[in-house]
Amino acid sequence: MVDLQTLLDADEARKKLWAIPGVVRIGFGLKETAGEAQPQNAFRVYVLAKRPLDEIAPAERIPPEIDGIPTDVIVLGPRIAHCSSALKPGLEISREMYGIQGSSGSIGCFVQKGGHFYILTNQHVFVPDQGGDVRPAIYQPSRSAFADVPCNKPVAHVVGEVAPNAVRAEQQFQARTYWVDCGVVQLNDGVAFENTIPDIGAVQQTVRDLVAETMSPVPAPPGRPGVQARPPRQSPYASAVRPRA
């Protein structure tokens, strides 16, 4: 099976996939067959719709593997993009980029570090796989071509694309190997947020930053929307940060 580091280092393979018309996003993970995950790592290639093979020109077909790495073609589900008056975990964010295929992702939660507030998200959300005209501004959900759209005001900005601000690699923790894809972008002054994760509750405990230093998810500060306390629930998802022992 192709290991994750090989997938991460396969820049040429990704460039070939980006060159295929209709590709809107590229990720990686376990290949799925009939809705079931298989023990095989692959490029997950996202398209807006699948077409019958006989309707696609040979040069526009996504191959079953590229440079020895399997591919898995996935239809990207419909999304309703909208601006929010207060940022919340789960909302879509994206970085300002021109001339290259950008990416977008979700807000994980909000953390405080060194007197500043940050959005915790994935590294691949704001660090592009290829070079181009990349700006530090982060938008929710994305920058529009129309200047009078409220979404055109950046909500955060990139302060670094490498550790301790971003990590995308295998990491050793307590004698175990984890695949880590995480990063933080600094929230702009005056941007309102609510630090409550849907179906989990308010995020208020201190956590360990396994890359650099202690970071503390906090309720909204004075002057910003408050957080309604809810009974704590265990998250079903692994996180790049964990509660301090």
Buried (B, 14 or more C-beta within 10 A) or exposed (E): EBEBEBBBEBEEBBEEBBEBEBBEBBBBBBBBEEEEEBEEBBBBBBBEEEEEEEEBEEEEEBEEEBEEBBBBBBEEEEEEEEBBEEBBBEBBBBBBBEEBBBBBBBBBBBBBBEEEBBBBBBBBBBBBBEEEEBEBBBBBBBBBEEEEEEBBBBBBBBBBBEBBBBBBEEBEEEEEEEBBBBBBBBBBEEBBBBBBBEEBBBBBEBBEBBBEEEBBBBBBEEEBBEBEEEEEEEEEEEEBBEEEE
